[in-house]
Amino acid sequence: MSISFANVDIGSVFDGLGQFAKDLRAAITGKEPISADKAAEIALKVQELETTLEQARMNVMLAEASSSDKWTSRARPMYMYIFYLIVVSLGVLAPFVGIFFPAQMKIFFDNVALGFRAIPDIAWEVFCIGYLGYAGARTFEKSKGVTK
């Protein structure tokens, strides 16, 4: 039984992965000698599987972006907006408020520093890559006149 999603047959992806695993196991264990033709065939299968998986990922992203559900279509930009709001609040608004309450700001900034250190590195990386990618894509769209 195979499940089809956005013109990508998920069943064939798993069938291909199964055959690839068998070929790889045979190559590693040495039970079946691998020829140059077989190695080329395995490399071609790997490339086909990577292309199929990448196409499936792209179809998922396109399906999410074109969804009529506002949460689904806005989830990625919303993550960036929330993260950006937190960074701006702690980096710009809090120091401004500190002008009026200098005694409490030492404790506040110690806590803010702990808060920034508590954010995992991967979250910073996702934010930076996502924000730069999103901003770059929007700039490209605007320069080509493709915006909504």
Secondary structure, DSSP 8 states (H G I E B T S, - for coil): ---EETTEEHHHHHHHHHHHHHHHHHHHH-SS---HHHHHHHHHHHHHHHHHHHHHHHHHHHHHHT-S-HHHHHHHHHHHHHHHHHHHIIIIIHHHHHTT-HHHHHHHHHHHHHHHHHS-HHHHHHHHHHHHHHHHHHHHHHHHT---
